[in-house]
Amino acid sequence: MEADIFDYHKEEESLRVESFQGEKRKVIQAASLKDPQFKKLKEELVDWINRTLKPEHIVVQSLEEDLFDGLVLHHLLSRLAGVHLAVEEIALTGSAQIHKLELILGELDKKLGVQDGGPTKWNVNLIHNKDLLATIHLLVAMVKSFQPELDLPPNVKVEVVIVEVTKSGIKSEIQVEVLTEDSSNKASDSSADPDREDSIDQLLKLEAHKVNTVKKAIQHFVNKNMIHLGLHVADMDKQFADGVILLLLIGQLEGFFIPLFDFHLTPVNETEMLHNVSLALDLLNDIGLSLPGIDPQEIVSQNIAATLKILYALFKKHKGK
């Protein structure tokens, strides 16, 4: 009996090695898995997914175990990119999961600007096989593309062992893989990129007609999305101060209903206005649009720069939908 089992495992191992011939696989070194920055990156990606999918009551606990079947990626694609695929909600078999991932990653690659047939750090097989390195590369690319204002831990690198199976044996080498950019590079990019967080501050220093042009574009975007509620914004400097239209706009854009008992529909004092605006900022944080430099009091006090920063963040996320 023991000999039969031994022979079976020998045959199985031979088949496995033969099927991987010519293929390179990357495995994160154990020491890198324990690195505090790497752990922090994993935690922040999990938090980002859970904030984004909170309205759908989807909770991720492990990047390794919770993304391989396509369910989470499918919902992220829908919420972040507005792409709704006609795929089964829960794929139970391996072949169904792979088919679902093929459709999802095909759409994601288009949105992320990945060329057909071009090199990527992820693919269907890697994601389905719970490859942590490929999964993190994909999620980091999604954050950079869909929510660039989200600050991930900078300069995260890991050591990986690259294993290649050949007819003559197994070759391996160790390399360093970069997961997120150096913070100094991000800082220089921020100063060069007008879409970064301080873009509104830069805008308000320009000539009045340029400021008005941008304000009109954002106002048009707001009114286009509020028309279904029978609301119209004519004065952006004042109409967002009580938080009501801001809350209704967030609900309309994100596709969820905010219960009327959660906020003051007709606030009569500053305390009620602050409650509304604070709730709006909490909701923005929950959907991944964190704006830490904005105080609710600024909105209530009709600080146009603070108001525009919030509206511009929503505009950037939803303008193409």
Summary of the structure (lengths in Angstrom):
residues: 321
radius of gyration: 24.0
end to end distance: 63.3
largest distance: 86.6
contacts: 881
relative contact order: 0.10
helix: 57%
strand: 8%
